[in-house]
Amino acid sequence: MIECPLCKLNLKEEKIWYEDDYFVIMRTKTLKGHKERIMIVAKPHIHYLKPFEVEAAIDILEQIGRKIFSYAPKFVIMDSIFATI
């Protein structure tokens, strides 16, 4: 069985920007040269979300992202195929 690095995250050690009962938005492990990079993870971490859950996650990510990246004229939400932790 492949171990999932998201399942092993210790949220007490992460930079958390937002957290509720369903999602957490945190800094990625690698900033890849950016001032800030964030990701959203379902709580509890599951591998598949229902379409309405994906929409809710994107809405939250957009709201929080606008605050975090208010210094920039715009920010980009990348598809999960580009994701790293």
PyMOL commands that set and color helices and strands:
alter all, ss='L'
color gray80, all
select helices_A, chain A and resi 11-13+51-68+80-82
alter helices_A, ss='H'
color red, helices_A
select strands_A, chain A and resi 16-19+23-27+38-42
alter strands_A, ss='S'
color yellow, strands_A
deselect
rebuild
show_as cartoon
